[in-house]
Amino acid sequence: MLLMIAMVPVALSDWYLRRISNSLNLVILLAALCVFFSEHSLSYQTWLINAALALCITLPGYLRGAMGGGDVKLLLALSPAWNPVHFMLVFAVGIGTLLTILAAAQAISSCRRPVTGRLLTAAPLQRGLPVGTAIFVGMILTAMISAAGLIV
């Protein structure tokens, strides 16, 4: 829960500004470390595996200019928080959901109907995918799925 609360300003900052500051990433790292030290099922090996996964996911995008340095640091900061399967699930669910929402918004706006509200425009894709927002969405959805007993 602490990690989810800490992710709110990251998600908003990434959505509106496409920037995740180092101070926000530091807060996320501290919250993830709180989770790491409170969970007895997590080990330093899982942390290292997640850090390697985070670099494998983000470095190619960063080197191509498709991802910012804040996105790389965010996934590295989150690496101590979960086991590798949950880490990848949060990422995949978040990216998939956000892409679906943005594609639907783009389809709606292409129908020449006025779209009300600032959140449902296709403009976010023109500036790149807000990975911080996607991670936050993935955290919420995986927590809901887990609470429903569909995943462990």
N, C-alpha and C positions, 0 to 999 in steps of 0.2 A: 504494500500500500504506500509506503514511504517513497519508493522508487516511482510509482505511478504519479504521485503528487509532484515529485521533483521534475517529472517529464512534461508537465503542463506548460511551463514557460518555454521549454525547448520546442515543443510542438507549435506553439503560437509564433515564436520567433522565426522558426524555419518556414512556417506557412506564409507569413506576411513579409518577412525580410529576406528569406533564403540565407540566413546567417545564424550559426550557432556559436555563441561566444565561448571563449576559453573558460570564463567563470561559470557558465551554465554547465559545461562539460565537467568541471571540477566538482560541482554540486552532485551531478549524476554519478561520478566516480565514488564520491563519499557515500552516497545512498546505496550504490551497488556493493561497496565494501561492507556496509552495515548488514546487507542481506547475506553476503558471503560468510561473514563471521557468525551470523545467527543460524545459518543453515548447516546442519551437521552432515548433510549428504553431499555438499560441495567440497572439492579438494583443489589444491594448487594445480593438479593436472588438468582438471576441467577448465580452470581459468586459462591455462596456457592453450588448451585446445580451442577455446572460444576466442582468444586473442588471435590465434592463427586463422580461424574462420573469418573473423572480422577483417583482417588484412586481406585475405583472399577475396572477400566480397567487395571491399571498398577500394583497394589500391588500383585495380584496373580502371575503375571509373574515375578515380582521382587523376591518374596519369593521362587519361583521354580528355580530361576537363569536364566530364559529365557529373562529377561529384566534387563537393568542396572538402577542404581539410577538416571542417567542423563535423562533417558526416563520418569521416574516418575516425576522428577522436571520439565521437559519440559511441560508435560501436565498440571501440576499444574500452571506453569507460564502462560500458554495460557488460563487458565480458565476464566479470566475476559474479554476476547476479544469478545466472541460471546454469543448468546442465546444457551440454551442447545441443541436444535435440530440442529443448525448449527455446534456446537461443535462436536456432534456425527457424523454428516454428513462428516465433514472434516476428522475425524479419519477413518470412514468406507471407504470412497472413496479412501483415501490415502493408507490404508493397502491393500484394494482389488486390486487397480491398481498396486502397487508395487509387490504384490504376483503374479499377472498375468504376469507382465514383467519378473520377475525372473524365473517363471515356463517356460515361452517361451524361455528364454535364456538357461535354463537347457535342454529343449527338443531339441533345436538347437544344443547344444554342444554334446548331446548324439547321434546325427546322424553322428558323426565322421567327420563333416565338420568343418574346422577351423573357429572360430568366431573372426572377427577382432574387435579391439577396446577393451579397458580395461573395459568399463562400462557394456558390455553384456557378462558377465561370470556368471556361477552358483556359484562362490566362495562366494558371499555375504551371501547366505543362510547358508553356512557352519559355518559362524561366528555369526549367529543370524540375525534377521530382523532389519534393520536400521529404527527404529521408527521415528526418527527425519526427515529422508529423506521422509518417507511415509507421515508424517504430512505436509511437504512442498508440496509434490505432491498433496495431498488432498486439500490444500489451493488454489493452482493454478487451479485445475479442478473445484472446487466448485465456485471459482470466475468466471471462464469461463461459467459455467452452469448458474450462477446467472445473468451474463451480457447478456446471450442469452434469459433471461426471463423464463427459465424453472423451477426455484425455486425462492422463495422470500428471 
